[in-house]
Amino acid sequence: MANLPLAIGEFTIRQIDGLFSLNDLHAAAGSAAKHQPAFFTRRKETQELIQAIMASADSQTPLRVVNDGLNNGTYACRELIIAYAAWISAAFHLKVIRVFLATTAPQPAAPETDTMMIHVDAGMGLDVVITRHINIIHKLSYDYVSAMGGEASPAYLDNPKLIRRHERQLAELGVTRESIYSFFPGH
């Protein structure tokens, strides 16, 4: 997961060991007394969410209270931070979701050169391989639009105009059919 500084408006949200400060988020939401992190963490629904997170496959520590004199406060995992924002208000929830999606989403490792090629069946033409690469990139952009909260309908995948746009974007990066052909001696 990227460990970029997380900012909600003018407030930077402190992080410790992959957990985010609920106290900083409280300040970013306006510091209303009724929205104190302690009230949120005591709620039955929050306790149930904490139990579900602890029972999940990744078995992370969902909540931690820090009293080290420097970073005092309550720190929570991403899921609890988003639930806390939802508890405060729909508008604040949306703001936090957008910031989290933009700054804390897990980043895929850069593929090594020999793993960048997709499976090629015997006798498959190189044009088919290249078209599959373009289709994969097109599908990834669909997934990205959906993950960012955009309205990406299934028709998005069949849109020839967008497929051509992705081909142009690849070309701008220097990835053309000819550059891909260069990886295949004899073609």
C-alpha positions as semicolon CSV with decimal commas, in nm:
position;residue;x (nm);y (nm);z (nm)
1;M;0,000;0,000;0,000
2;A;0,127;0,344;-0,081
3;N;0,218;0,542;0,230
4;L;0,154;0,887;0,083
5;P;0,064;1,173;0,316
6;L;-0,311;1,174;0,356
7;A;-0,474;1,517;0,364
8;I;-0,841;1,601;0,409
9;G;-0,873;1,968;0,325
10;E;-0,604;2,151;0,519
11;F;-0,557;1,868;0,770
12;T;-0,284;1,607;0,739
13;I;-0,388;1,271;0,883
14;R;-0,107;1,110;1,080
15;Q;-0,024;0,745;1,018
16;I;0,137;0,481;1,235
17;D;0,201;0,127;1,112
18;G;-0,061;0,152;0,838
19;L;-0,325;0,297;1,072
20;F;-0,469;0,649;1,044
21;S;-0,543;0,900;1,318
22;L;-0,913;0,920;1,400
23;N;-0,834;1,233;1,601
24;D;-0,692;1,408;1,294
25;L;-0,994;1,298;1,092
26;H;-1,219;1,438;1,367
27;A;-1,041;1,773;1,335
28;A;-1,080;1,763;0,955
29;A;-1,454;1,705;1,001
30;G;-1,490;2,016;1,219
31;S;-1,421;1,880;1,571
32;A;-1,787;1,855;1,673
33;A;-1,811;1,716;2,027
34;K;-2,075;1,463;1,919
35;H;-1,829;1,316;1,664
36;Q;-1,543;1,239;1,902
37;P;-1,358;0,919;1,808
38;A;-1,433;0,766;2,149
39;F;-1,808;0,786;2,081
40;F;-1,759;0,617;1,744
41;T;-1,539;0,336;1,877
42;R;-1,788;0,251;2,156
43;R;-2,081;0,204;1,918
44;K;-2,216;-0,151;1,885
45;E;-2,188;-0,132;1,504
46;T;-1,826;-0,022;1,527
47;Q;-1,744;-0,303;1,769
48;E;-1,904;-0,552;1,530
49;L;-1,700;-0,410;1,241
50;I;-1,381;-0,437;1,447
51;Q;-1,461;-0,804;1,520
52;A;-1,529;-0,872;1,150
53;I;-1,199;-0,708;1,051
54;M;-1,009;-0,911;1,310
55;A;-1,173;-1,231;1,184
56;S;-1,094;-1,155;0,819
57;A;-0,828;-1,336;0,620
58;D;-0,571;-1,056;0,650
59;S;-0,629;-1,041;1,027
60;Q;-0,504;-0,685;1,070
61;T;-0,505;-0,474;1,384
62;P;-0,805;-0,250;1,325
63;L;-0,767;-0,006;1,613
64;R;-0,484;0,114;1,834
65;V;-0,459;0,380;2,104
66;V;-0,121;0,553;2,115
67;N;0,006;0,734;2,425
68;D;0,370;0,792;2,339
69;G;0,365;1,167;2,409
70;L;0,431;1,249;2,043
71;N;0,154;1,082;1,840
72;N;-0,117;1,049;2,105
73;G;-0,455;0,945;1,975
74;T;-0,667;0,667;1,835
75;Y;-0,548;0,512;1,510
76;A;-0,765;0,298;1,286
77;C;-0,742;0,090;0,970
78;R;-0,879;0,211;0,637
79;E;-1,212;0,035;0,682
80;L;-1,274;0,200;1,019
81;I;-1,165;0,541;0,891
82;I;-1,420;0,515;0,610
83;A;-1,689;0,393;0,853
84;Y;-1,606;0,683;1,086
85;A;-1,645;0,931;0,799
86;A;-1,983;0,776;0,710
87;W;-2,092;0,811;1,072
88;I;-2,018;1,184;1,060
89;S;-2,199;1,277;0,736
90;A;-2,256;1,169;0,377
91;A;-2,059;1,467;0,243
92;F;-1,759;1,397;0,469
93;H;-1,784;1,026;0,385
94;L;-1,760;1,103;0,013
95;K;-1,464;1,335;0,066
96;V;-1,276;1,069;0,266
97;I;-1,354;0,794;0,014
98;R;-1,218;1,007;-0,269
99;V;-0,901;1,092;-0,079
100;F;-0,846;0,729;0,019
101;L;-0,899;0,601;-0,334
102;A;-0,656;0,858;-0,468
103;T;-0,381;0,815;-0,209
104;T;-0,395;0,483;-0,028
105;A;-0,503;0,226;-0,282
106;P;-0,265;-0,069;-0,305
107;Q;-0,021;-0,013;-0,589
108;P;0,065;-0,312;-0,809
109;A;0,430;-0,402;-0,830
110;A;0,594;-0,315;-1,159
111;P;0,598;-0,629;-1,372
112;E;0,928;-0,771;-1,483
113;T;0,991;-0,769;-1,856
114;D;0,944;-1,142;-1,900
115;T;0,606;-1,137;-1,719
116;M;0,457;-0,855;-1,924
117;M;0,347;-1,082;-2,207
118;I;0,009;-1,250;-2,192
119;H;-0,036;-1,615;-2,273
120;V;-0,004;-1,680;-2,648
121;D;-0,165;-1,992;-2,788
122;A;0,021;-2,184;-3,055
123;G;-0,056;-2,042;-3,397
124;M;-0,201;-1,718;-3,259
125;G;-0,118;-1,424;-3,484
126;L;0,080;-1,136;-3,346
127;D;-0,207;-0,897;-3,425
128;V;-0,427;-1,103;-3,193
129;V;-0,165;-1,077;-2,916
130;I;-0,142;-0,699;-2,960
131;T;-0,519;-0,664;-2,967
132;R;-0,541;-0,863;-2,644
133;H;-0,292;-0,623;-2,482
134;I;-0,501;-0,325;-2,590
135;N;-0,817;-0,494;-2,461
136;I;-0,651;-0,562;-2,124
137;I;-0,553;-0,196;-2,093
138;H;-0,906;-0,095;-2,192
139;K;-1,053;-0,329;-1,926
140;L;-0,813;-0,191;-1,664
141;S;-0,928;0,163;-1,742
142;Y;-1,290;0,047;-1,699
143;D;-1,198;-0,100;-1,359
144;Y;-1,020;0,225;-1,265
145;V;-1,320;0,441;-1,360
146;S;-1,548;0,212;-1,157
147;A;-1,315;0,212;-0,855
148;M;-1,295;0,593;-0,858
149;G;-1,674;0,606;-0,828
150;G;-1,734;0,690;-1,192
151;E;-2,029;0,570;-1,391
152;A;-1,875;0,298;-1,609
153;S;-2,141;0,082;-1,768
154;P;-2,065;-0,253;-1,934
155;A;-2,110;-0,074;-2,268
156;Y;-1,785;0,106;-2,183
157;L;-1,596;-0,213;-2,267
158;D;-1,745;-0,229;-2,617
159;N;-1,696;0,137;-2,707
160;P;-1,478;0,153;-3,024
161;K;-1,403;0,522;-2,965
162;L;-1,251;0,446;-2,623
163;I;-1,057;0,150;-2,758
164;R;-0,904;0,380;-3,023
165;R;-0,827;0,636;-2,750
166;H;-0,641;0,370;-2,551
167;E;-0,447;0,274;-2,866
168;R;-0,350;0,642;-2,907
169;Q;-0,248;0,664;-2,540
170;L;-0,026;0,360;-2,584
171;A;0,125;0,520;-2,893
172;E;0,199;0,838;-2,693
173;L;0,393;0,617;-2,453
174;G;0,586;0,474;-2,747
175;V;0,397;0,146;-2,748
176;T;0,291;0,079;-3,105
177;R;0,218;-0,240;-3,294
178;E;0,562;-0,201;-3,454
179;S;0,738;-0,166;-3,116
180;I;0,563;-0,481;-2,995
181;Y;0,659;-0,661;-3,317
182;S;1,024;-0,579;-3,240
183;F;1,005;-0,819;-2,944
184;F;0,931;-1,104;-3,183
185;P;1,227;-1,177;-3,411
186;G;1,122;-1,295;-3,754
187;H;0,788;-1,110;-3,762
